[in-house]
Amino acid sequence: MQNIVPPSLKNGDIIRVVAPSTGLKIIGADLRALAQERFAQMGLKVTFGAHTTDENFDLFGSSPWRQRADDLNAAFADPEVKAVFTILGGFNSNQLLPFLDYDLIRRNPKIICGFSDITALLNGIYAKTGLVTFLGPHYSSFGMKYGFEYTWESMRQMLLGSGQATLRPAPEWSDDLWFVNQEARQFIKNEGWWILAAGNASGRLVGGNLGTLMLLSGTPYWPGFAKDTILLAEDCDPTGDAKMFLRNLQSVAQQPDFGNVKALLIGRFQKALSVSREQLEYIISGIPQLARIPVVANLDFGHTTPMLTLPIGGCAKIASDGRLIRVSRDESALTD
């Protein structure tokens, strides 16, 4: 299947905010106002899916699955909408995969961006259509008052700019409940990337949240590992720790086409998981399928902030024994 790269955003474009998992109801008015202001600063107009603020939540805090799927299909069907942003993650976006109109999505390629539970949608849509999707901030992420600049710049480069980036570690990071008290933030100096196994590689990116990705295994929505794949993997509290990460990563490594994976990029772990570099080195050394491929950890994606925007189905090049990483929406990262 040939990849489809969605057009970049430009001034005056309309985005659609949808709730494939958790709805807008739990996002405070102050966060919404700041998010609206930031999208306006980029010249983007924000619209919302019909059921993002629906009071008819089910037993698990989401709108009924049919309404969530309808909102996503409607966003791709609307010719005025140029990008789709998710409100939040959650746990159940994979419910929607059998009910999305993939022919419609293929005929109307546009940006879709989110992370965490949205990993299922990003990889499922890519698997079924070839559309490059984006592991990056939610709409609600734009309500972060402090420490958002790195996230914002990465998103602009990937979605509004050239679609290419040379990755650099953020100077500092946080893992606090920023949405509870914006004035009591805790920032930690970033020690940079951990090169667990040196090497050079290039290929197409798939992955995201590892536990969510594994929900697709054995389904038609599994992205698979085509020739020259680079796997993105991160985990989150409370579903993961070093032992759970080992179990999930080993399961991925046992996929029959894992031999096509040429590198592994691991996102930063949350503080509560207490996953050390030593533990990751031990995990990597115990999975034979990871031998002889570069492994770089502590990258700025996952459930800490700030975060990169990374193209699922896009390309990456790892050079200088893992010390240089370039990404792009298309093949340009491989030819530089």
Secondary structure, 3 states (H helix, E strand, C coil): CCCECCCCCCCCCEEEEECCCCCHHHCCHHHHHHHHHHHHHCCCEEEECCCCCCCCCCCCCCCCHHHHHHHHHHHHHCCCEEEEEECCCCCCHHHHHHHCCHHHHHHCCCEEEECHHHHHHHHHHHHHHCECEEECCCCHHHHCCCCCHHHHHHHHHHHHCCCEEECCCCCEEECCCCCCCCCCCCCEECCCCEEEECCCEEEEEEEEEHHHHHHHCCCCCCCCCCCCEEEEEECCCCCCCHHHHHHHHHHHHCCCCHHHEEEEEEEECCHHHCCCHHHHHHHHHCCHHHCCCCEEEEEEEECCECCCCEEECCEEEEECCCCEEEEECCCHHHHC
